Amino acid sequence: MKHIFLTLFLSLILFKSYSQDRTATEPLAERFISYFNAEQADSLYMLLSDEVKQKLPLTNVYAVFSQLKPLGNLLKNEYANSEKGITSYIATFEKSSMVLYLNFDKNNKVAGFFVNADKREKAALKAGEEPVTVKTSSSVIKGTLSVPKVSQKIPVALLIAGSGPTDRNGNSALSNGKPDYFLKISDSLRVNNIAVLRYDKRGVGESSTTKTEAEFNFEDGVNDASALINFLKKDTRFSRIIIAGHSEGSLTGILASEREKVDGLISLAGAGFPIDDIMKTQFKEVLPAEDYKIALGVLDSIKADKQVKQQLKHGLEVHFRMSIRPYLSSWMKYNPQTELVKLNIPVLIVQGTHDIQVNVENARQLKKAKPDAQLVLIEGMSHILKKAPADREQNIATYSNDDLQLHPKLISVLTQFINVIH
C-alpha cells in the first residue's frame, strides 16, 4: 500500500501540484485495496460510479475477486496522473508482475479498474550500481547500491530519506520537479571512493509493505533501516558503515544506530525537537490563527492518546486523518536530543542556514545534547541540500528546479567526516 506517512504541512504548501483531486481520491484508493484484500465486495461496490455499477452488478464483483485472488493481495498503490477529470493509480500484486489500474472520476467514484502489464518505466542502473532487495516481516525494500571500482575495502553510507513519499533518489510524489539530491550525493561520494546504498521507503517507488496506513508506525521505518544495516554488514567489500539520515530520516537513523552497531552517523537537516514541536512551528508560519489553534489542539490530543474532537477543515482533515494518527503518535514518542545522547559513535550534524523547513536552532539543540558531535552550518544551503535564497518564495521555487546541483560545500564536508572514521 502506498503511504503518505506524514508529509509535513509545509510540504503541501510548497508543492501545489498536490491537487484537490488527489487529496480526495488517495484515501479512497487505499480503501479500495483494503476492501479487495479483505474480500469485502459490498464495501468495494459502494466506491463504484453509477455507470460502473450498471456494467458490474454486485454479484459479479465476487466473480472478479475469485479471478484475481490467484495474483495475491494488493500490496500498494502509486499515484499515476490526473487528466481530463480522471485521477489514476497503479497497485501492485503480491504474487504477480501484473498491476491493477484504478481510475477515479471527478465525483471521486471508481470509473474503472483493470489488470494489465506494468508499463511504468524503470530507471536503468548506471555503471557501478547494483539492485538491492531486502525483506522484513512486513516489507520488501528495494534500493540501489553504488560501489566504486577499487581493490581495497571502502566505507559505505546508508542514505535514509525524510518525510512523505520520498524515493531513493530524494524525489517526492508531491513535487513537480526531481531534485535528485540523494542520487547526486551517491554519485559524488562514489567518485570519492565511498559506496552508497539508497532505497525507496516502504510503500514508495518499488518498495512495498503488507501494512495499511493505519497499521504503520514510526518503528517500522526503523526496522527497515536496521535490516539494511545488517545487509551491508554481510558485504565483505565494506570497511565501515555510516548512516546518513535526512530530515525525518535523521531520527530514523539515530534509532537504527542504537539497535545495530555502525561506525558513524550523519544528521542532514535533522529535527532537534520532537515532531509535534516541529509541526507546531511550521503550522504557525502558514496557518491562519483559528486553524493554528485547532492544529495545536489536535497535536496535543494525539500525543496524549486522546480522541480528536476538533472539527477539521482547510486541509487539516488530510493531515490529521484517522489512519495517520497512530503513526504520528508513535513518532511523537521520540525526542531526537534524548536519543542522540545514547550513541557512542562519531556524529556529524549538517544544517543549511537557508532551510525553511528545519531551522538552524534544531542543529544547535542536537549539538547541545551531544557536545562531542561535529556541527557544520552551511551558509545558504536549503532543506534539499542545495544553494537557495533566504526569501521563502524564491527558496520554494528551487524545489522544482531540476538543474540545481548540491551545495558546493556539502560533499567535501561528508567526505572528510567519513574518511576520518576508523
Secondary structure by P-SEA (a helix, b strand, c coil): ccccccccaaaaaacccccaaaaacaaaaaaaaaaaaacaaaaaaaaccaaaaaaccaaaaaaaaaaccccccccccccccccccbbbbbbbbccccbbbbbbbcccccccbbbbbccccccccccccbbbbbbbcccbbbbbbbbbcccccbbbbbbbbbccccccccccccccccccaaaaaaaaaaaaacbbbbbbcccccccbbbccccccccaaaaaaaaaaaaaaaaacccccbbbbbbccaaaaaaaaaaaaccccbbbbcccccccaaaaaaaaaaacccaaaaaaaaaaaaaaaacccccccccccccccccccaaaaaaaaacccaaaaaaacccbbbbbbbcccccccaaaaaaaaaacccbbbbbbcccccccccccccaaaaaaaccccccccccaaaaaaaaaaaacc
